[in-house]
Each structure stands twice: as C-alpha cells, then as structure tokens.
Amino acid sequence: MQPPEAATRSPMGSILGTVRVVAALAVIVIATLAALVVFEVLPQEVLSRVATKVLLVGAIAIAAVGIVTLLVRPHGNN
C-alpha cells in the first residue's frame, strides 16, 4: 500500500521536484567554484568558462526530464 502523499502526487509535481534538484545541484557546483576562486585555487577565467557549461548542462538535463516525462506519461487511453 502506498503512503497517502504518494497517491495524491501529480506527475507535474514530480517534474518540478526534479527540476528543483537539477537547479540546486547547478547552484552548488557554481558556488563551490566561486569559493575556489575566492581562495585563489582556480583562476577567475575558469569560473566563467565552467559556470557557463554547468548552466548549459543543467538546462539540457531539465529539458530531457520534461521530454522523457511527456513520452512516458499515459495519454488517457485507459
């Protein structure tokens, strides 16, 4: 038997939860890199290059989650 909150969870809520996790991971990676720049472990140029790539990968992951969700979701032919 499923817990009550699992039975009422909508697919859109699952998508938003996944998007939040991906966005949070991107923020954590960029914050870590920024801290390394502050402590002069990495040069500032590395932060700008890597931060752009992290944001692009995050956007790709969010788009992929949305597309996969649309493909897997049942379409009312029950």
Phi, psi and omega in degrees: 000136181278149174295154184303323181290333179288328181289330182264358182289129181267158176299326179295324177295324177293319178297313180296324176297317179293319178298319178297320179295315179298316179296319179297319178296319178298318179296319180296318179296314181294321178295321178296316178297320178298320178296322178294327175292318179299320179276008177059033174276324178241146173287156184297330179298325179295320179299314182293320179292312184288322180298319177298317180293321179297317178296320178295317178295321176298317178295320177297317180295319179295317178297319180296318178298316179297317181292316179298320179298318178295324180287327184273333184299136176293147186251033174076013177267044183281000000 
